[in-house]
Amino acid sequence: MYTQSLTEVREYIKKAKDNEDFYELDDDGNETDAVILDGDGKPFRPDMIIVDGATVLNLTTKHGLVDFSKRRASVKAAQAGLVGDEKFVKIESAFLELKDYQVINFKGQDLILDLTGSGKHYIITAREIAEKETKEINGKDVSVLTGEFIPEGFKEMDYNTKTVIRLYRDADDFETVKAFIRKDRTHTHSAGEMIDDPSVIDWQSVIDKSTGKEDFVINNNLEKVYMVK
């Protein structure tokens, strides 16, 4: 399924969780009446969900909120009686407010909880960026590199995941994909371990543990948590 909409991604996850049919898409991306079938001719039911990737979803979510921010600024400009260049500057200089970033983080955490509660094995990818921290140098706060790399996606999106892997290639051995295990709550690998050419098959024992067991899914998303409160 090809989409850059976080809302649509979450809808697909819900369809997989609820054991619903998936439908073929037309050239415009709209659903047709043709149900997607598996190799046995039965309605397709995914065993694993792969979201590729969180970086794009984060960017499109931010762009959507920037557009909303401009609309918000337009309303404020109208209320203040601004016209012409003053109104234009007010709208075009609109920026994300703190509460907007909180909404973005909320959506990112909910995406992970959707995947965790889907009852499916899942993988979510992200690009990486160099980690920075603020230090005081000569009386000034300066952003400096820590030497580490972190996922470029939703803030702390890796917190609720069981396994976090950094993939990379060395310049002197570009053919081999290296993997640095940041954490692995399945205990298949140890935190800090380095492996070559990782594969989902490495975690086959984890997958086998769920084979033949009764389906069980969890309703654990932040929206329901806040509704209860």
N, C-alpha and C positions, 0 to 999 in steps of 0.2 A: 504494500500500500504506500503510495507516494503522497506525502503531505508535509507541509511546514507548519501546520496548525497544531498547537498543543492541545486544543480542544478536541480536534479530530483524532489525535493519537489516543487521548484518554477514552474517547468513544469506542475506538477499535479494541482497546484493552478491556473495556466493559463487555463488549460483544464476545470476546474470547472467554471471559470469566463466566458470563451468563449462558455459554454454550449455544450462541446464536449462529445463524448462517451468515456467511460472507458472500457478497455479490460482485460480479464482474463490473468494472468501471468502463464507461464509454470514453471517447477521445477527449471529452470535456471534463472528465473526472467525476461524472455523475454515476450513481449506481444504476445498473440495469436489472432486469428480472432474472438474469442467469446466475444461479447459485454456483459458487466456486466448489469444485469437487476435488477429492484426494485421488491417489493412484488407484484406489479400489472402486472409484465411482461413487463414493459416499460424500455427503456434505463435509467439507474440510473443517477440521478441528485442530487448532495449533497445539503442539506440545511445548513449544518455546516461543517467547516473544523477544524480538531484537529491535531495539529503538536506536536508530543510527541517524543523527546523534543529538545529544542534549545541547550542544553548542548552538546549532541552528535554531532549535526550539526556543532557547533562551533569547537569541537575537530577535526572532519574530515576535516573541512576547513583549520585549522591550519596545520594538517599533510600534506595536499596537498601543502600548501605553503612552508613547511619545505623541501619537496621533490624538489619543484621548486627552493628554495634557494640553495640547494646542486648542482643542475644543473647550477645555476648562478655562484656558486663558482668554479665549474669545468671549465667553460668557462674562468673565470678570471685567474685560475691557468694555463690554457693552454696558455693564452695570456702572462702571466708572465714567461713562460718557466719552470714552476715547474714540477718536476718528482719525482717518488718514494714516500718516506715517506712525503716529503714536500707537494706534491700534495694531498696525502691521508688526511693529517692533515687539509689542507686548505678546503677540501670538507666536511669532517666529522664534522668539528667545525663550519660549516656554521650555521647561526642563522637568525631568522626573523628580518628584518630591520624595521625601523619606518614606512616606506611606506607600508610594508606588513601588519602591524597591522591596518593601515588606510584602507587597502583593506578589511580586515576581518570585521571591524566596518561598512564599507560601505555595505558589503553583508548582515550583520545582520539587518541594518536599512531598506534595500530594501526588505528583507523577510517580515518585519512587514508591510511595505507599500503595498506589493503584497497582503497580507491578507486583509488589510483594504480596498483596492481597488477592491477586488474580488466580492463584492456584497453579500458575505455570512457572516453569523455569524461565529466567529472563536474563538478557544482556543489554546494557545500555552503554553506548560509547560517547566519548567527548574528546575534543581536541585538548591540547594542554598549553598552559602559559607558564612563564617563569614566575615563581612566587616572589613577592616583594613584602618588605616590612618597613615600618617607619622608625627611623632612629634619629636621635638628636645629635647633630654634628655642628660644632661651633655655634651653639645656641639656636640652631634652626632645625625644624623637622624635615628630614630628607628621606625619600623612598629609595631603598637599596635592595638589590637582589640577594636572596638567601642561598641560591645555588640549587634549590629544589624546584620541582615542577608540580603544578596542581591542575586538576581538571578545569577546563574552560566551559563552564556551564552554570547551572543554578548553584547558588552558594550552599556549601555543605551537603551537596546532593549525594555524596558518598557515605554520609553518616549512617543511613539506614540500610545500606547494602551489605551483603555478607562477605563479598570478595571484591577487592580493588586491585587492579593490575595496571602497571604502566608499561606500554609497549613502545619499543624503539629499535633502531638499527645503529650499529657501530659503523663508523666511516671505513674501517679496515675490514669489515665483514658485512657488507650491505645485504647479502643474500639471506642471512639468518635473522629472524625476528627475535629480539630479546624481550624478556618479560621480567619486570621487577615486581614481586608480590608485596604490596603495601599492607594488605591484611587479607586473611582467609579464615572466616569463622567456621568453615566446613572442615578445617584441619587437613585438607588435602595437601596443601603446601604451607610453609611457615612464613610469617612476616619477615621481610628482608631477604628471602630466598630469590636467587636468579635462575631462570630456566630458559632454554632455547626452544623456539618454535612451539609455543603453547597451543593446546587444542582443548576443545570442550571434552574430548575423550578423557582428559586428565581427571575430570570430575564425574566420570561414568559411575563410580561407586555411589556418589551422592544421588545421582539420577535413579540408580537401581533401588535405592532404599524406598523410593516412593512407588515403585512398580507394584501393581495389583492392590494398592491400598484404596480405601474409599475416598472419593473426591471430597475435599474440604477446603473452603475458601474463607477468607477473613474480611470483614467489613471494617477496614481501619484507615480511614482517610481524615484529614484535618477538618474538612467541612462538617462531617458528622460529629467530630469532637467538639467543635465550636457550637454546633447546634444544640448539643446536649447541655453545654454550659449555659 
